[in-house]
Amino acid sequence: MGLAPLLGLGGFFGWKTWSVARELVDPPFYRPQPLTRVEATYRELAERQNGNPGGSWSSEETEGLQLWRFTRPTPSPGTVLLLHGFGDDRWGTSPALQWFPQLDAAIFTYRRRDDALRRGGPAPSVTFGAMESQEVVRMVHRLEATGLPRRKILLLGRSLGASVGLLALADLEREGKGPLAGIIWEGAPASSRSFAERLVRGPKDRWWHVLAPPIGAVAARLAGWMGGYAPEDTDLIRRLEGMHLSTPSLCFLATQDRLAPPEIQRSLAGQFRNGRVIEVSTWHLQCAEALGPGYTGAIRAAVDNWFALHTERGPEGPHPVR
C-alpha cells in the first residue's frame, strides 16, 4: 500500500475515533426542552385522562441533584424510578409514568445536564453509566430515607437508562439490604466500548468495519479521559459477573438490535434469579411500538405480581387492590 492510502486510512481512523468519542460524552442529538414545554408536559401528566388517575408533582434538592416526585391521588403500593436514556432527560422519560397507573413515580436528569445547557454553560459529560449509576444509588437511598422501603422501589430503564439501572442495581444488591421491588429494562448497551464499536458499524455491515473494534476501543478510552471515568466501569458483564440478583426482572429483548447485542441481553437476563424475557423481532427502543398493548400489559402484569396486587377497574380507571 502506498503512502497516500496509508495517510488516508490513518486520517479516517483519527477522525472517526474523535467523532465517536465526542458522541459518547456529549450526544449531538440532545437538546433540552424549554421549561415552558416541560411544565406543560408535567401538567398534562398530572391530569386525569385516558384512564390515568393523574397525581401531583413536587421536587426537592438532594446532593446537588433535583429529584422530582409524582404522587397519585390515592395511596400507592410503591414508586417507580424512571431512568432516562442516551441523549434524553427527565422530561423525555416522564411520559413513561403512564405505564404505571398504580404507582407513584420519581425522575431526575443525570448530572443536571439539562439545567446546565439551559443556562448556556458547558454541560457535564455523559459517563455512560459510570457516574450516573452512582446517582441512581443515591436517589434510592434518598427514597429510603423518606420512609419508602427498597422492596417498594421499582426501576425502569431503556437504552442507556437500562445500563444505568443494571449498574446501580448491582451496587445496591452488594449492600446486602435486600432486593428492590423489580427492574424493567430494554436495550442495555454492553459497555461504552461496545456501544462505540456499534456506532462505527451503523445500521448495516460494510467491508471497512474491520476497523470498528480498534476504533471503538480507542474512542471509548478517549471518551473516558474526556469524562473522567474508567471505561471498564461501564462494562455490564464485568460489573455483574458472579452475581445472582434477587430483584425480579422483566426484560424486553429486541432481537434485531445492533446497539445492544441480543446475546449480551440474554446473558444479563440470566443473572437474575427471578426474571422474564420477552423477545421481540425489532430494533433498538422499538419494543413498545412492536408489541402495542402487549407492552403495557406485560408491565402491568409484572407490577401486579411484584407488588402482590390485582387490578380492578372503576369509573375513574384502574386502581390497585391489596
C-alpha positions in Angstrom: 0.0 0.0 0.0 1.3 3.4 -0.9 1.8 6.4 1.4 -1.3 8.2 0.3 -3.7 5.4 1.1 -2.0 4.8 4.4 -2.3 8.5 5.3 -6.0 8.4 4.2 -6.6 5.4 6.3 -4.9 7.0 9.3 -6.9 10.2 8.8 -10.1 8.3 8.7 -9.2 6.3 11.8 -8.4 9.5 13.7 -11.5 11.4 12.6 -13.9 8.6 13.3 -12.3 7.9 16.7 -12.7 11.5 17.7 -16.3 11.9 16.4 -17.4 8.7 18.2 -15.7 9.8 21.5 -17.4 13.2 21.3 -20.8 11.5 20.7 -20.2 9.3 23.8 -19.6 12.3 26.1 -22.0 14.8 24.5 -24.8 13.3 22.4 -25.1 15.6 19.4 -28.9 15.0 19.0 -29.8 16.0 22.6 -31.4 19.4 23.1 -33.1 20.3 26.4 -36.7 21.4 26.0 -37.8 24.9 27.1 -39.0 25.0 30.7 -42.4 26.1 29.5 -42.8 22.9 27.5 -41.5 20.8 30.3 -44.0 22.4 32.7 -46.9 21.9 30.2 -46.0 18.2 29.9 -45.9 17.8 33.7 -49.4 19.5 34.0 -50.8 17.1 31.3 -49.4 14.1 33.1 -50.9 15.3 36.4 -54.4 15.5 34.9 -56.9 12.6 35.0 -57.3 11.4 31.4 -57.5 8.3 29.3 -57.9 6.1 32.3 -54.9 7.5 34.1 -55.6 8.6 37.7 -53.3 11.6 37.5 -51.4 13.0 40.5 -49.3 15.9 41.7 -45.7 16.9 41.3 -43.2 18.1 43.9 -39.4 18.5 43.7 -36.5 18.5 46.2 -32.8 19.1 46.1 -30.6 16.2 47.2 -26.8 16.0 46.9 -26.7 18.5 44.1 -29.4 16.8 42.1 -33.1 17.7 41.6 -35.4 14.8 42.3 -39.0 15.2 41.0 -41.7 13.0 42.7 -45.1 12.3 41.3 -47.8 11.3 43.9 -51.0 9.6 43.0 -54.3 10.8 44.5 -54.8 7.6 46.4 -52.3 5.6 48.5 -49.8 3.7 46.3 -48.0 0.4 47.0 -44.7 1.8 45.7 -42.7 4.1 43.5 -41.2 3.6 40.0 -37.9 5.5 39.5 -37.8 6.3 35.8 -34.3 6.4 34.3 -33.7 8.2 31.0 -31.6 7.0 28.1 -28.7 8.4 26.0 -29.3 11.9 24.8 -32.5 12.3 26.9 -33.5 13.8 30.3 -36.3 13.7 32.9 -38.7 15.4 30.6 -38.2 12.9 27.8 -38.8 9.9 30.0 -41.6 11.4 32.2 -44.5 10.1 30.0 -43.5 6.5 30.9 -45.2 7.0 34.2 -48.4 6.4 32.4 -47.4 2.7 32.2 -47.7 2.6 36.0 -51.2 3.9 37.0 -51.0 2.2 40.4 -47.6 3.6 41.4 -46.1 6.9 42.4 -43.0 7.9 40.3 -39.7 9.7 40.6 -37.4 11.1 38.0 -34.2 13.2 37.7 -31.7 14.2 35.0 -28.2 12.7 35.3 -25.7 15.3 36.4 -28.3 18.0 35.8 -27.2 18.3 32.2 -30.5 19.9 31.2 -30.2 22.7 33.7 -26.5 23.4 32.6 -27.4 23.6 28.9 -30.4 25.8 29.5 -28.1 28.2 31.3 -25.9 28.3 28.3 -22.9 26.8 30.0 -20.9 23.6 29.3 -22.8 20.5 30.5 -21.2 17.7 32.5 -20.1 14.8 30.3 -22.1 11.7 29.8 -20.1 8.9 31.6 -22.1 6.0 30.1 -23.3 4.8 33.4 -20.1 5.1 35.5 -21.2 8.1 37.4 -24.9 8.1 36.5 -25.4 4.8 38.2 -23.9 6.2 41.4 -26.6 8.9 41.3 -29.3 6.3 41.0 -27.9 4.6 44.1 -28.1 7.9 45.9 -31.6 8.5 44.8 -32.7 5.1 46.0 -31.1 5.9 49.3 -32.9 9.2 49.4 -36.3 7.5 48.8 -35.4 5.0 51.6 -34.6 7.9 53.9 -38.1 9.3 53.4 -39.6 6.1 54.7 -40.0 4.1 51.4 -38.5 0.6 51.8 -36.4 -0.6 48.8 -38.8 -3.5 48.4 -41.3 -0.9 47.2 -39.0 0.8 44.7 -39.1 -0.3 41.1 -36.5 0.8 38.4 -37.4 1.3 34.7 -34.7 2.0 32.1 -34.4 1.7 28.4 -31.2 2.1 26.2 -28.5 3.7 28.4 -31.2 4.0 31.1 -31.2 0.2 31.2 -27.4 0.1 31.6 -27.5 2.7 34.3 -30.3 0.8 36.1 -28.4 -2.5 36.0 -25.2 -1.0 37.1 -27.0 0.7 40.0 -28.8 -2.4 40.9 -25.6 -4.4 41.2 -24.2 -1.9 43.6 -27.4 -1.8 45.6 -27.6 -5.6 46.0 -24.0 -5.7 47.1 -25.0 -3.6 50.1 -26.8 -6.7 51.4 -30.0 -4.8 52.3 -32.4 -6.9 50.2 -33.8 -6.7 46.7 -35.8 -3.9 45.1 -39.4 -4.5 44.0 -38.2 -5.1 40.5 -36.4 -3.7 37.4 -37.9 -3.4 33.9 -35.3 -2.9 31.2 -34.8 -2.8 27.4 -31.8 -2.5 25.1 -28.9 -2.1 27.6 -25.6 -1.3 25.8 -23.0 -3.8 27.0 -20.3 -1.1 27.7 -19.1 2.2 26.3 -16.6 0.3 24.2 -19.2 -2.0 22.7 -21.5 1.0 22.0 -18.7 2.9 20.4 -17.9 0.0 18.1 -21.5 -0.3 17.1 -21.8 3.4 16.4 -18.9 2.9 13.9 -20.8 -0.1 12.3 -24.1 1.8 11.9 -27.3 0.2 10.6 -25.6 -2.3 8.2 -22.3 -4.1 7.7 -19.7 -2.7 5.3 -16.3 -4.0 4.3 -14.3 -1.4 6.3 -15.9 -2.5 9.5 -12.8 -4.5 10.2 -11.7 -1.2 11.8 -14.7 -1.0 14.1 -13.2 -2.9 17.1 -10.0 -0.8 17.3 -11.8 2.5 16.7 -14.4 1.5 19.3 -11.7 0.6 21.8 -9.7 3.8 21.3 -12.8 6.0 21.2 -14.1 4.5 24.5 -10.7 5.2 26.1 -10.7 8.7 24.8 -14.2 9.4 26.0 -13.3 8.0 29.4 -10.4 10.5 29.5 -12.7 13.4 28.5 -15.4 12.4 31.0 -13.1 11.5 33.9 -14.2 7.8 34.2 -12.8 4.4 33.5 -14.5 2.6 30.6 -14.2 -0.7 32.5 -16.7 0.7 35.0 -19.4 0.8 32.2 -19.0 -2.9 31.4 -22.2 -4.7 32.4 -20.8 -8.2 32.1 -17.8 -7.3 34.2 -19.8 -5.5 36.9 -22.4 -8.2 37.2 -20.0 -11.1 37.0 -20.8 -13.9 39.5 -23.9 -12.2 40.8 -27.3 -13.8 41.3 -29.6 -10.8 41.5 -32.6 -11.2 43.9 -34.5 -8.3 42.4 -37.2 -9.6 39.9 -36.6 -8.6 36.3 -38.7 -8.0 33.2 -36.5 -7.7 30.0 -37.8 -6.7 26.6 -35.2 -8.0 24.2 -35.1 -6.6 20.7 -33.6 -9.4 18.6 -32.5 -7.1 15.7 -30.8 -4.6 18.0 -27.3 -3.5 16.7 -26.6 -1.2 19.6 -27.5 -3.6 22.4 -26.5 -7.1 21.2 -29.2 -9.7 21.9 -26.6 -12.2 23.1 -25.5 -9.8 25.8 -29.1 -9.1 26.8 -29.7 -12.8 27.2 -26.5 -13.2 29.3 -27.5 -10.3 31.6 -31.0 -11.6 32.0 -29.5 -14.9 33.1 -28.0 -13.1 36.2 -31.5 -12.8 37.7 -33.0 -15.5 40.0 -36.5 -14.4 39.0 -36.8 -12.9 35.6 -38.9 -12.9 32.5 -37.6 -12.2 29.0 -39.9 -11.1 26.1 -38.1 -11.3 22.8 -39.4 -9.0 20.1 -38.3 -9.1 16.4 -37.5 -5.4 16.2 -34.8 -2.7 16.6 -33.4 -0.5 19.4 -36.2 1.1 21.5 -39.0 -0.2 19.3 -40.4 -2.9 21.5 -43.3 -0.8 22.8 -44.3 0.1 19.3 -43.9 -3.5 18.0 -45.9 -5.1 20.9 -48.6 -2.4 21.1 -50.9 -3.0 24.1 -49.0 -6.2 24.9 -46.1 -4.0 26.1 -48.1 -2.2 28.7 -49.9 -5.4 29.5 -46.6 -7.1 30.4 -45.6 -4.2 32.6 -48.9 -4.2 34.4 -48.7 -7.9 35.0 -45.2 -7.6 36.4 -46.2 -4.8 38.7 -49.2 -6.7 39.9 -47.1 -9.7 40.7 -44.2 -7.8 42.3 -46.4 -5.7 44.5 -48.8 -8.6 45.2 -51.7 -6.6 43.7 -54.6 -7.3 41.5 -56.3 -4.5 39.5 -59.9 -3.6 39.4 -61.5 -1.1 37.1 -63.9 1.5 38.2 -65.5 4.6 36.6 -62.2 6.5 37.0 -60.0 3.8 35.6 -57.8 1.1 37.1 -56.8 1.1 40.7 -54.9 -1.4 42.8 -56.4 -3.6 45.5 -54.3 -5.3 48.1 
